[in-house]
Amino acid sequence: MAKSNLPTYAIVELLIRLEKYDSAIGDYKDHSVYDDEIIVKTSGGSIRFPEHLIIRQFETPELISDNELLKTAQWFKAAI
């Protein structure tokens, strides 16, 4: 999916939801699309999301489990 076709606010919503697992993630700055993976630059570093998770956040956010969010939060890499 092209960068311009991704609902940026769904990424922002995911970052807000991930804040309870790792407050260092920070705020949305930018994102890049690589095949089916999205790398999101934040004020705290970067985090990768599978594209399908962003689409699910856009379409049916209530179906994303706490366990999925916890696993996703573990992909965060703090800025050096």
PDB file with SEQRES, HELIX, SHEET and CRYST1 records, atoms N, CA, C and O in Angstrom:
SEQRES   1 A   80  MET ALA LYS SER ASN LEU PRO THR TYR ALA ILE VAL GLU          
SEQRES   2 A   80  LEU LEU ILE ARG LEU GLU LYS TYR ASP SER ALA ILE GLY          
SEQRES   3 A   80  ASP TYR LYS ASP HIS SER VAL TYR ASP ASP GLU ILE ILE          
SEQRES   4 A   80  VAL LYS THR SER GLY GLY SER ILE ARG PHE PRO GLU HIS          
SEQRES   5 A   80  LEU ILE ILE ARG GLN PHE GLU THR PRO GLU LEU ILE SER          
SEQRES   6 A   80  ASP ASN GLU LEU LEU LYS THR ALA GLN TRP PHE LYS ALA          
SEQRES   7 A   80  ALA ILE                                                      
HELIX    1 AA1 LYS A    3  ASN A    5  5                                   3    
HELIX    2 AA2 THR A    8  LEU A   18  1                                  11    
HELIX    3 AA3 GLU A   51  GLU A   59  1                                   9    
HELIX    4 AA4 PRO A   61  LEU A   63  5                                   3    
HELIX    5 AA5 ASP A   66  ALA A   73  1                                   8    
SHEET    1 AA1 4 TYR A  28  TYR A  34  0                                        
SHEET    2 AA1 4 GLU A  37  THR A  42 -1                                        
SHEET    3 AA1 4 GLY A  45  PRO A  50 -1                                        
SHEET    4 AA1 4 LYS A  77  ALA A  78 -1                                        
CRYST1    1.000    1.000    1.000  90.00  90.00  90.00 P 1           1          
ATOM      1  N   MET A   1       0.847  -1.177   0.000  1.00  0.00           N  
ATOM      2  CA  MET A   1       0.000   0.000   0.000  1.00  0.00           C  
ATOM      3  C   MET A   1       0.892   1.240   0.000  1.00  0.00           C  
ATOM      4  O   MET A   1       1.882   1.295   0.730  1.00  0.00           O  
ATOM      5  N   ALA A   2       0.552   2.202  -0.794  1.00  0.00           N  
ATOM      6  CA  ALA A   2       1.316   3.441  -0.862  1.00  0.00           C  
ATOM      7  C   ALA A   2       1.157   4.245   0.422  1.00  0.00           C  
ATOM      8  O   ALA A   2       0.134   4.164   1.103  1.00  0.00           O  
ATOM      9  N   LYS A   3       2.192   5.024   0.739  1.00  0.00           N  
ATOM     10  CA  LYS A   3       2.167   5.839   1.958  1.00  0.00           C  
ATOM     11  C   LYS A   3       0.936   6.735   1.995  1.00  0.00           C  
ATOM     12  O   LYS A   3       0.311   6.903   3.042  1.00  0.00           O  
ATOM     13  N   SER A   4       0.595   7.305   0.854  1.00  0.00           N  
ATOM     14  CA  SER A   4      -0.536   8.232   0.818  1.00  0.00           C  
ATOM     15  C   SER A   4      -1.886   7.541   0.998  1.00  0.00           C  
ATOM     16  O   SER A   4      -2.881   8.201   1.298  1.00  0.00           O  
ATOM     17  N   ASN A   5      -1.930   6.221   0.818  1.00  0.00           N  
ATOM     18  CA  ASN A   5      -3.182   5.490   0.974  1.00  0.00           C  
ATOM     19  C   ASN A   5      -3.422   4.993   2.398  1.00  0.00           C  
ATOM     20  O   ASN A   5      -4.519   4.538   2.720  1.00  0.00           O  
ATOM     21  N   LEU A   6      -2.416   5.078   3.238  1.00  0.00           N  
ATOM     22  CA  LEU A   6      -2.568   4.635   4.623  1.00  0.00           C  
ATOM     23  C   LEU A   6      -3.250   5.727   5.442  1.00  0.00           C  
ATOM     24  O   LEU A   6      -2.893   6.899   5.324  1.00  0.00           O  
ATOM     25  N   PRO A   7      -4.219   5.359   6.264  1.00  0.00           N  
ATOM     26  CA  PRO A   7      -4.853   6.353   7.134  1.00  0.00           C  
ATOM     27  C   PRO A   7      -3.912   6.715   8.292  1.00  0.00           C  
ATOM     28  O   PRO A   7      -3.794   5.966   9.261  1.00  0.00           O  
ATOM     29  N   THR A   8      -3.255   7.854   8.181  1.00  0.00           N  
ATOM     30  CA  THR A   8      -2.266   8.265   9.178  1.00  0.00           C  
ATOM     31  C   THR A   8      -2.860   8.313  10.570  1.00  0.00           C  
ATOM     32  O   THR A   8      -2.192   7.967  11.545  1.00  0.00           O  
ATOM     33  N   TYR A   9      -4.103   8.736  10.672  1.00  0.00           N  
ATOM     34  CA  TYR A   9      -4.697   8.812  12.004  1.00  0.00           C  
ATOM     35  C   TYR A   9      -4.837   7.442  12.654  1.00  0.00           C  
ATOM     36  O   TYR A   9      -4.872   7.352  13.881  1.00  0.00           O  
ATOM     37  N   ALA A  10      -4.921   6.357  11.850  1.00  0.00           N  
ATOM     38  CA  ALA A  10      -4.956   5.011  12.430  1.00  0.00           C  
ATOM     39  C   ALA A  10      -3.607   4.685  13.073  1.00  0.00           C  
ATOM     40  O   ALA A  10      -3.554   4.011  14.102  1.00  0.00           O  
ATOM     41  N   ILE A  11      -2.526   5.160  12.470  1.00  0.00           N  
ATOM     42  CA  ILE A  11      -1.191   4.977  13.055  1.00  0.00           C  
ATOM     43  C   ILE A  11      -1.114   5.751  14.369  1.00  0.00           C  
ATOM     44  O   ILE A  11      -0.629   5.231  15.374  1.00  0.00           O  
ATOM     45  N   VAL A  12      -1.591   6.984  14.356  1.00  0.00           N  
ATOM     46  CA  VAL A  12      -1.584   7.812  15.569  1.00  0.00           C  
ATOM     47  C   VAL A  12      -2.408   7.143  16.670  1.00  0.00           C  
ATOM     48  O   VAL A  12      -1.994   7.115  17.828  1.00  0.00           O  
ATOM     49  N   GLU A  13      -3.564   6.610  16.310  1.00  0.00           N  
ATOM     50  CA  GLU A  13      -4.398   5.905  17.292  1.00  0.00           C  
ATOM     51  C   GLU A  13      -3.673   4.703  17.876  1.00  0.00           C  
ATOM     52  O   GLU A  13      -3.753   4.457  19.080  1.00  0.00           O  
ATOM     53  N   LEU A  14      -2.963   3.946  17.033  1.00  0.00           N  
ATOM     54  CA  LEU A  14      -2.195   2.800  17.537  1.00  0.00           C  
ATOM     55  C   LEU A  14      -1.112   3.265  18.504  1.00  0.00           C  
ATOM     56  O   LEU A  14      -0.904   2.640  19.544  1.00  0.00           O  
ATOM     57  N   LEU A  15      -0.426   4.345  18.176  1.00  0.00           N  
ATOM     58  CA  LEU A  15       0.608   4.866  19.076  1.00  0.00           C  
ATOM     59  C   LEU A  15       0.008   5.254  20.421  1.00  0.00           C  
ATOM     60  O   LEU A  15       0.610   5.007  21.466  1.00  0.00           O  
ATOM     61  N   ILE A  16      -1.165   5.854  20.397  1.00  0.00           N  
ATOM     62  CA  ILE A  16      -1.845   6.223  21.651  1.00  0.00           C  
ATOM     63  C   ILE A  16      -2.178   4.963  22.447  1.00  0.00           C  
ATOM     64  O   ILE A  16      -2.002   4.933  23.665  1.00  0.00           O  
ATOM     65  N   ARG A  17      -2.655   3.933  21.766  1.00  0.00           N  
ATOM     66  CA  ARG A  17      -2.993   2.681  22.459  1.00  0.00           C  
ATOM     67  C   ARG A  17      -1.746   2.001  23.022  1.00  0.00           C  
ATOM     68  O   ARG A  17      -1.814   1.356  24.069  1.00  0.00           O  
ATOM     69  N   LEU A  18      -0.604   2.140  22.336  1.00  0.00           N  
ATOM     70  CA  LEU A  18       0.638   1.503  22.785  1.00  0.00           C  
ATOM     71  C   LEU A  18       1.281   2.235  23.956  1.00  0.00           C  
ATOM     72  O   LEU A  18       2.126   1.674  24.653  1.00  0.00           O  
ATOM     73  N   GLU A  19       0.886   3.471  24.169  1.00  0.00           N  
ATOM     74  CA  GLU A  19       1.471   4.274  25.240  1.00  0.00           C  
ATOM     75  C   GLU A  19       1.359   3.598  26.604  1.00  0.00           C  
ATOM     76  O   GLU A  19       2.234   3.773  27.451  1.00  0.00           O  
ATOM     77  N   LYS A  20       0.294   2.828  26.828  1.00  0.00           N  
ATOM     78  CA  LYS A  20       0.144   2.173  28.136  1.00  0.00           C  
ATOM     79  C   LYS A  20       1.149   1.035  28.329  1.00  0.00           C  
ATOM     80  O   LYS A  20       1.365   0.593  29.458  1.00  0.00           O  
ATOM     81  N   TYR A  21       1.759   0.559  27.254  1.00  0.00           N  
ATOM     82  CA  TYR A  21       2.761  -0.509  27.351  1.00  0.00           C  
ATOM     83  C   TYR A  21       4.183   0.037  27.371  1.00  0.00           C  
ATOM     84  O   TYR A  21       5.077  -0.572  27.958  1.00  0.00           O  
ATOM     85  N   ASP A  22       4.395   1.202  26.721  1.00  0.00           N  
ATOM     86  CA  ASP A  22       5.724   1.809  26.700  1.00  0.00           C  
ATOM     87  C   ASP A  22       5.564   3.304  26.439  1.00  0.00           C  
ATOM     88  O   ASP A  22       5.367   3.722  25.299  1.00  0.00           O  
ATOM     89  N   SER A  23       5.648   4.087  27.473  1.00  0.00           N  
ATOM     90  CA  SER A  23       5.431   5.531  27.352  1.00  0.00           C  
ATOM     91  C   SER A  23       6.560   6.232  26.599  1.00  0.00           C  
ATOM     92  O   SER A  23       6.404   7.387  26.203  1.00  0.00           O  
ATOM     93  N   ALA A  24       7.687   5.564  26.393  1.00  0.00           N  
ATOM     94  CA  ALA A  24       8.820   6.162  25.676  1.00  0.00           C  
ATOM     95  C   ALA A  24       8.584   6.217  24.169  1.00  0.00           C  
ATOM     96  O   ALA A  24       9.326   6.900  23.464  1.00  0.00           O  
ATOM     97  N   ILE A  25       7.577   5.519  23.659  1.00  0.00           N  
ATOM     98  CA  ILE A  25       7.336   5.483  22.207  1.00  0.00           C  
ATOM     99  C   ILE A  25       7.155   6.887  21.658  1.00  0.00           C  
ATOM    100  O   ILE A  25       7.738   7.219  20.625  1.00  0.00           O  
ATOM    101  N   GLY A  26       6.381   7.701  22.305  1.00  0.00           N  
ATOM    102  CA  GLY A  26       6.235   9.089  21.896  1.00  0.00           C  
ATOM    103  C   GLY A  26       5.197   9.318  20.817  1.00  0.00           C  
ATOM    104  O   GLY A  26       4.356   8.462  20.540  1.00  0.00           O  
ATOM    105  N   ASP A  27       5.275  10.494  20.216  1.00  0.00           N  
ATOM    106  CA  ASP A  27       4.289  10.966  19.252  1.00  0.00           C  
ATOM    107  C   ASP A  27       4.716  10.684  17.813  1.00  0.00           C  
ATOM    108  O   ASP A  27       5.904  10.556  17.516  1.00  0.00           O  
ATOM    109  N   TYR A  28       3.740  10.592  16.942  1.00  0.00           N  
ATOM    110  CA  TYR A  28       3.964  10.365  15.519  1.00  0.00           C  
ATOM    111  C   TYR A  28       4.752  11.512  14.895  1.00  0.00           C  
ATOM    112  O   TYR A  28       4.476  12.683  15.153  1.00  0.00           O  
ATOM    113  N   LYS A  29       5.750  11.154  14.059  1.00  0.00           N  
ATOM    114  CA  LYS A  29       6.515  12.137  13.289  1.00  0.00           C  
ATOM    115  C   LYS A  29       6.355  11.878  11.789  1.00  0.00           C  
ATOM    116  O   LYS A  29       6.073  12.808  11.032  1.00  0.00           O  
ATOM    117  N   ASP A  30       6.533  10.624  11.347  1.00  0.00           N  
ATOM    118  CA  ASP A  30       6.485  10.274   9.927  1.00  0.00           C  
ATOM    119  C   ASP A  30       6.430   8.757   9.814  1.00  0.00           C  
ATOM    120  O   ASP A  30       6.630   8.044  10.798  1.00  0.00           O  
ATOM    121  N   HIS A  31       6.157   8.270   8.608  1.00  0.00           N  
ATOM    122  CA  HIS A  31       6.206   6.825   8.399  1.00  0.00           C  
ATOM    123  C   HIS A  31       6.661   6.504   6.988  1.00  0.00           C  
ATOM    124  O   HIS A  31       6.523   7.320   6.076  1.00  0.00           O  
ATOM    125  N   SER A  32       7.203   5.309   6.818  1.00  0.00           N  
ATOM    126  CA  SER A  32       7.650   4.798   5.525  1.00  0.00           C  
ATOM    127  C   SER A  32       7.050   3.421   5.324  1.00  0.00           C  
ATOM    128  O   SER A  32       6.880   2.658   6.274  1.00  0.00           O  
ATOM    129  N   VAL A  33       6.731   3.110   4.071  1.00  0.00           N  
ATOM    130  CA  VAL A  33       6.109   1.832   3.728  1.00  0.00           C  
ATOM    131  C   VAL A  33       7.141   0.942   3.058  1.00  0.00           C  
ATOM    132  O   VAL A  33       7.799   1.353   2.103  1.00  0.00           O  
ATOM    133  N   TYR A  34       7.281  -0.279   3.559  1.00  0.00           N  
ATOM    134  CA  TYR A  34       8.162  -1.291   2.990  1.00  0.00           C  
ATOM    135  C   TYR A  34       7.366  -2.577   2.845  1.00  0.00           C  
ATOM    136  O   TYR A  34       7.079  -3.247   3.837  1.00  0.00           O  
ATOM    137  N   ASP A  35       7.008  -2.924   1.613  1.00  0.00           N  
ATOM    138  CA  ASP A  35       6.196  -4.111   1.345  1.00  0.00           C  
ATOM    139  C   ASP A  35       4.964  -4.112   2.253  1.00  0.00           C  
ATOM    140  O   ASP A  35       4.087  -3.261   2.111  1.00  0.00           O  
ATOM    141  N   ASP A  36       4.897  -5.062   3.181  1.00  0.00           N  
ATOM    142  CA  ASP A  36       3.729  -5.140   4.070  1.00  0.00           C  
ATOM    143  C   ASP A  36       4.062  -4.699   5.495  1.00  0.00           C  
ATOM    144  O   ASP A  36       3.375  -5.067   6.447  1.00  0.00           O  
ATOM    145  N   GLU A  37       5.125  -3.906   5.625  1.00  0.00           N  
ATOM    146  CA  GLU A  37       5.566  -3.417   6.925  1.00  0.00           C  
ATOM    147  C   GLU A  37       5.676  -1.894   6.878  1.00  0.00           C  
ATOM    148  O   GLU A  37       6.110  -1.319   5.879  1.00  0.00           O  
ATOM    149  N   ILE A  38       5.281  -1.263   7.960  1.00  0.00           N  
ATOM    150  CA  ILE A  38       5.327   0.192   8.065  1.00  0.00           C  
ATOM    151  C   ILE A  38       6.287   0.552   9.200  1.00  0.00           C  
ATOM    152  O   ILE A  38       6.130   0.085  10.328  1.00  0.00           O  
ATOM    153  N   ILE A  39       7.272   1.380   8.891  1.00  0.00           N  
ATOM    154  CA  ILE A  39       8.193   1.876   9.916  1.00  0.00           C  
ATOM    155  C   ILE A  39       7.732   3.283  10.276  1.00  0.00           C  
ATOM    156  O   ILE A  39       7.651   4.164   9.420  1.00  0.00           O  
ATOM    157  N   VAL A  40       7.435   3.475  11.555  1.00  0.00           N  
ATOM    158  CA  VAL A  40       6.923   4.754  12.027  1.00  0.00           C  
ATOM    159  C   VAL A  40       7.992   5.435  12.872  1.00  0.00           C  
ATOM    160  O   VAL A  40       8.482   4.874  13.852  1.00  0.00           O  
ATOM    161  N   LYS A  41       8.342   6.651  12.476  1.00  0.00           N  
ATOM    162  CA  LYS A  41       9.268   7.470  13.261  1.00  0.00           C  
ATOM    163  C   LYS A  41       8.436   8.232  14.282  1.00  0.00           C  
ATOM    164  O   LYS A  41       7.417   8.840  13.953  1.00  0.00           O  
ATOM    165  N   THR A  42       8.894   8.182  15.528  1.00  0.00           N  
ATOM    166  CA  THR A  42       8.191   8.874  16.606  1.00  0.00           C  
ATOM    167  C   THR A  42       9.148   9.826  17.318  1.00  0.00           C  
ATOM    168  O   THR A  42      10.346   9.852  17.035  1.00  0.00           O  
ATOM    169  N   SER A  43       8.607  10.594  18.230  1.00  0.00           N  
ATOM    170  CA  SER A  43       9.446  11.506  19.008  1.00  0.00           C  
ATOM    171  C   SER A  43      10.394  10.744  19.928  1.00  0.00           C  
ATOM    172  O   SER A  43      11.366  11.313  20.425  1.00  0.00           O  
ATOM    173  N   GLY A  44      10.117   9.454  20.161  1.00  0.00           N  
ATOM    174  CA  GLY A  44      10.969   8.655  21.033  1.00  0.00           C  
ATOM    175  C   GLY A  44      11.880   7.677  20.313  1.00  0.00           C  
ATOM    176  O   GLY A  44      12.778   7.111  20.934  1.00  0.00           O  
ATOM    177  N   GLY A  45      11.673   7.462  19.012  1.00  0.00           N  
ATOM    178  CA  GLY A  45      12.479   6.499  18.267  1.00  0.00           C  
ATOM    179  C   GLY A  45      11.732   6.027  17.037  1.00  0.00           C  
ATOM    180  O   GLY A  45      11.266   6.834  16.232  1.00  0.00           O  
ATOM    181  N   SER A  46      11.619   4.702  16.893  1.00  0.00           N  
ATOM    182  CA  SER A  46      10.870   4.152  15.764  1.00  0.00           C  
ATOM    183  C   SER A  46      10.230   2.831  16.174  1.00  0.00           C  
ATOM    184  O   SER A  46      10.674   2.150  17.099  1.00  0.00           O  
ATOM    185  N   ILE A  47       9.179   2.504  15.453  1.00  0.00           N  
ATOM    186  CA  ILE A  47       8.466   1.260  15.711  1.00  0.00           C  
ATOM    187  C   ILE A  47       7.937   0.748  14.378  1.00  0.00           C  
ATOM    188  O   ILE A  47       7.562   1.527  13.502  1.00  0.00           O  
ATOM    189  N   ARG A  48       7.913  -0.560  14.241  1.00  0.00           N  
ATOM    190  CA  ARG A  48       7.390  -1.139  13.002  1.00  0.00           C  
ATOM    191  C   ARG A  48       6.024  -1.760  13.260  1.00  0.00           C  
ATOM    192  O   ARG A  48       5.751  -2.316  14.323  1.00  0.00           O  
ATOM    193  N   PHE A  49       5.197  -1.643  12.265  1.00  0.00           N  
ATOM    194  CA  PHE A  49       3.856  -2.211  12.311  1.00  0.00           C  
ATOM    195  C   PHE A  49       3.633  -3.054  11.071  1.00  0.00           C  
ATOM    196  O   PHE A  49       4.041  -2.658   9.979  1.00  0.00           O  
ATOM    197  N   PRO A  50       2.997  -4.203  11.212  1.00  0.00           N  
ATOM    198  CA  PRO A  50       2.528  -4.883  10.006  1.00  0.00           C  
ATOM    199  C   PRO A  50       1.383  -4.055   9.420  1.00  0.00           C  
ATOM    200  O   PRO A  50       0.555  -3.517  10.155  1.00  0.00           O  
ATOM    201  N   GLU A  51       1.347  -3.963   8.112  1.00  0.00           N  
ATOM    202  CA  GLU A  51       0.311  -3.157   7.454  1.00  0.00           C  
ATOM    203  C   GLU A  51      -1.089  -3.579   7.876  1.00  0.00           C  
ATOM    204  O   GLU A  51      -1.965  -2.735   8.068  1.00  0.00           O  
ATOM    205  N   HIS A  52      -1.299  -4.886   8.021  1.00  0.00           N  
ATOM    206  CA  HIS A  52      -2.636  -5.373   8.371  1.00  0.00           C  
ATOM    207  C   HIS A  52      -3.111  -4.843   9.720  1.00  0.00           C  
ATOM    208  O   HIS A  52      -4.314  -4.682   9.923  1.00  0.00           O  
ATOM    209  N   LEU A  53      -2.191  -4.567  10.647  1.00  0.00           N  
ATOM    210  CA  LEU A  53      -2.588  -4.039  11.952  1.00  0.00           C  
ATOM    211  C   LEU A  53      -3.119  -2.610  11.818  1.00  0.00           C  
ATOM    212  O   LEU A  53      -4.094  -2.245  12.474  1.00  0.00           O  
ATOM    213  N   ILE A  54      -2.489  -1.816  10.983  1.00  0.00           N  
ATOM    214  CA  ILE A  54      -2.958  -0.448  10.766  1.00  0.00           C  
ATOM    215  C   ILE A  54      -4.330  -0.463  10.096  1.00  0.00           C  
ATOM    216  O   ILE A  54      -5.213   0.315  10.457  1.00  0.00           O  
ATOM    217  N   ILE A  55      -4.497  -1.336   9.139  1.00  0.00           N  
ATOM    218  CA  ILE A  55      -5.790  -1.452   8.469  1.00  0.00           C  
ATOM    219  C   ILE A  55      -6.865  -1.915   9.444  1.00  0.00           C  
ATOM    220  O   ILE A  55      -7.993  -1.426   9.400  1.00  0.00           O  
ATOM    221  N   ARG A  56      -6.523  -2.856  10.324  1.00  0.00           N  
ATOM    222  CA  ARG A  56      -7.487  -3.306  11.339  1.00  0.00           C  
ATOM    223  C   ARG A  56      -7.834  -2.184  12.302  1.00  0.00           C  
ATOM    224  O   ARG A  56      -8.987  -2.061  12.717  1.00  0.00           O  
ATOM    225  N   GLN A  57      -6.849  -1.359  12.665  1.00  0.00           N  
ATOM    226  CA  GLN A  57      -7.112  -0.215  13.538  1.00  0.00           C  
ATOM    227  C   GLN A  57      -8.092   0.736  12.851  1.00  0.00           C  
ATOM    228  O   GLN A  57      -8.946   1.330  13.509  1.00  0.00           O  
ATOM    229  N   PHE A  58      -7.974   0.876  11.562  1.00  0.00           N  
ATOM    230  CA  PHE A  58      -8.864   1.741  10.789  1.00  0.00           C  
ATOM    231  C   PHE A  58     -10.270   1.149  10.686  1.00  0.00           C  
ATOM    232  O   PHE A  58     -11.259   1.866  10.834  1.00  0.00           O  
ATOM    233  N   GLU A  59     -10.359  -0.158  10.432  1.00  0.00           N  
ATOM    234  CA  GLU A  59     -11.651  -0.798  10.154  1.00  0.00           C  
ATOM    235  C   GLU A  59     -12.361  -1.332  11.392  1.00  0.00           C  
ATOM    236  O   GLU A  59     -13.551  -1.082  11.584  1.00  0.00           O  
ATOM    237  N   THR A  60     -11.637  -2.063  12.228  1.00  0.00           N  
ATOM    238  CA  THR A  60     -12.252  -2.706  13.402  1.00  0.00           C  
ATOM    239  C   THR A  60     -11.281  -2.682  14.597  1.00  0.00           C  
ATOM    240  O   THR A  60     -10.776  -3.728  15.003  1.00  0.00           O  
ATOM    241  N   PRO A  61     -11.027  -1.513  15.145  1.00  0.00           N  
ATOM    242  CA  PRO A  61     -10.039  -1.411  16.233  1.00  0.00           C  
ATOM    243  C   PRO A  61     -10.392  -2.239  17.461  1.00  0.00           C  
ATOM    244  O   PRO A  61      -9.504  -2.668  18.198  1.00  0.00           O  
ATOM    245  N   GLU A  62     -11.663  -2.461  17.681  1.00  0.00           N  
ATOM    246  CA  GLU A  62     -12.078  -3.229  18.862  1.00  0.00           C  
ATOM    247  C   GLU A  62     -11.647  -4.692  18.792  1.00  0.00           C  
ATOM    248  O   GLU A  62     -11.675  -5.392  19.805  1.00  0.00           O  
ATOM    249  N   LEU A  63     -11.252  -5.161  17.616  1.00  0.00           N  
ATOM    250  CA  LEU A  63     -10.824  -6.554  17.468  1.00  0.00           C  
ATOM    251  C   LEU A  63      -9.322  -6.748  17.679  1.00  0.00           C  
ATOM    252  O   LEU A  63      -8.831  -7.874  17.600  1.00  0.00           O  
ATOM    253  N   ILE A  64      -8.600  -5.682  17.941  1.00  0.00           N  
ATOM    254  CA  ILE A  64      -7.169  -5.790  18.233  1.00  0.00           C  
ATOM    255  C   ILE A  64      -7.024  -6.062  19.725  1.00  0.00           C  
ATOM    256  O   ILE A  64      -7.438  -5.258  20.559  1.00  0.00           O  
ATOM    257  N   SER A  65      -6.440  -7.186  20.040  1.00  0.00           N  
ATOM    258  CA  SER A  65      -6.336  -7.607  21.440  1.00  0.00           C  
ATOM    259  C   SER A  65      -5.190  -6.894  22.167  1.00  0.00           C  
ATOM    260  O   SER A  65      -4.262  -6.372  21.549  1.00  0.00           O  
ATOM    261  N   ASP A  66      -5.290  -6.891  23.494  1.00  0.00           N  
ATOM    262  CA  ASP A  66      -4.210  -6.340  24.313  1.00  0.00           C  
ATOM    263  C   ASP A  66      -2.913  -7.104  24.075  1.00  0.00           C  
ATOM    264  O   ASP A  66      -1.831  -6.518  24.091  1.00  0.00           O  
ATOM    265  N   ASN A  67      -3.021  -8.404  23.856  1.00  0.00           N  
ATOM    266  CA  ASN A  67      -1.840  -9.219  23.602  1.00  0.00           C  
ATOM    267  C   ASN A  67      -1.140  -8.776  22.307  1.00  0.00           C  
ATOM    268  O   ASN A  67       0.087  -8.692  22.266  1.00  0.00           O  
ATOM    269  N   GLU A  68      -1.910  -8.497  21.262  1.00  0.00           N  
ATOM    270  CA  GLU A  68      -1.326  -8.014  20.008  1.00  0.00           C  
ATOM    271  C   GLU A  68      -0.642  -6.666  20.212  1.00  0.00           C  
ATOM    272  O   GLU A  68       0.436  -6.425  19.670  1.00  0.00           O  
ATOM    273  N   LEU A  69      -1.260  -5.802  20.984  1.00  0.00           N  
ATOM    274  CA  LEU A  69      -0.672  -4.498  21.253  1.00  0.00           C  
ATOM    275  C   LEU A  69       0.621  -4.631  22.054  1.00  0.00           C  
ATOM    276  O   LEU A  69       1.601  -3.940  21.779  1.00  0.00           O  
ATOM    277  N   LEU A  70       0.619  -5.505  23.025  1.00  0.00           N  
ATOM    278  CA  LEU A  70       1.823  -5.738  23.826  1.00  0.00           C  
ATOM    279  C   LEU A  70       2.966  -6.233  22.954  1.00  0.00           C  
ATOM    280  O   LEU A  70       4.093  -5.751  23.073  1.00  0.00           O  
ATOM    281  N   LYS A  71       2.685  -7.189  22.081  1.00  0.00           N  
ATOM    282  CA  LYS A  71       3.717  -7.703  21.168  1.00  0.00           C  
ATOM    283  C   LYS A  71       4.229  -6.608  20.244  1.00  0.00           C  
ATOM    284  O   LYS A  71       5.428  -6.521  19.982  1.00  0.00           O  
ATOM    285  N   THR A  72       3.333  -5.787  19.758  1.00  0.00           N  
ATOM    286  CA  THR A  72       3.723  -4.698  18.864  1.00  0.00           C  
ATOM    287  C   THR A  72       4.595  -3.686  19.594  1.00  0.00           C  
ATOM    288  O   THR A  72       5.569  -3.194  19.024  1.00  0.00           O  
ATOM    289  N   ALA A  73       4.272  -3.368  20.822  1.00  0.00           N  
ATOM    290  CA  ALA A  73       5.064  -2.429  21.616  1.00  0.00           C  
ATOM    291  C   ALA A  73       6.510  -2.893  21.773  1.00  0.00           C  
ATOM    292  O   ALA A  73       7.415  -2.072  21.925  1.00  0.00           O  
ATOM    293  N   GLN A  74       6.721  -4.178  21.736  1.00  0.00           N  
ATOM    294  CA  GLN A  74       8.078  -4.725  21.874  1.00  0.00           C  
ATOM    295  C   GLN A  74       8.945  -4.459  20.650  1.00  0.00           C  
ATOM    296  O   GLN A  74      10.160  -4.647  20.706  1.00  0.00           O  
ATOM    297  N   TRP A  75       8.344  -4.025  19.544  1.00  0.00           N  
ATOM    298  CA  TRP A  75       9.112  -3.696  18.323  1.00  0.00           C  
ATOM    299  C   TRP A  75       9.645  -2.279  18.344  1.00  0.00           C  
ATOM    300  O   TRP A  75      10.290  -1.849  17.388  1.00  0.00           O  
ATOM    301  N   PHE A  76       9.388  -1.545  19.414  1.00  0.00           N  
ATOM    302  CA  PHE A  76       9.867  -0.172  19.521  1.00  0.00           C  
ATOM    303  C   PHE A  76      11.370  -0.153  19.752  1.00  0.00           C  
ATOM    304  O   PHE A  76      11.908  -0.930  20.540  1.00  0.00           O  
ATOM    305  N   LYS A  77      12.039   0.767  19.036  1.00  0.00           N  
ATOM    306  CA  LYS A  77      13.474   0.984  19.226  1.00  0.00           C  
ATOM    307  C   LYS A  77      13.664   2.456  19.585  1.00  0.00           C  
ATOM    308  O   LYS A  77      13.334   3.350  18.806  1.00  0.00           O  
ATOM    309  N   ALA A  78      14.195   2.681  20.766  1.00  0.00           N  
ATOM    310  CA  ALA A  78      14.408   4.053  21.236  1.00  0.00           C  
ATOM    311  C   ALA A  78      15.491   4.738  20.414  1.00  0.00           C  
ATOM    312  O   ALA A  78      16.430   4.094  19.944  1.00  0.00           O  
ATOM    313  N   ALA A  79      15.352   6.050  20.245  1.00  0.00           N  
ATOM    314  CA  ALA A  79      16.369   6.838  19.559  1.00  0.00           C  
ATOM    315  C   ALA A  79      17.632   6.865  20.404  1.00  0.00           C  
ATOM    316  O   ALA A  79      17.584   6.867  21.634  1.00  0.00           O  
ATOM    317  N   ILE A  80      18.731   6.885  19.729  1.00  0.00           N  
ATOM    318  CA  ILE A  80      20.033   6.882  20.438  1.00  0.00           C  
ATOM    319  C   ILE A  80      20.499   8.289  20.711  1.00  0.00           C  
ATOM    320  O   ILE A  80      21.566   8.484  21.294  1.00  0.00           O  
TER     321      ILE A  80                                                      
END                                                                             
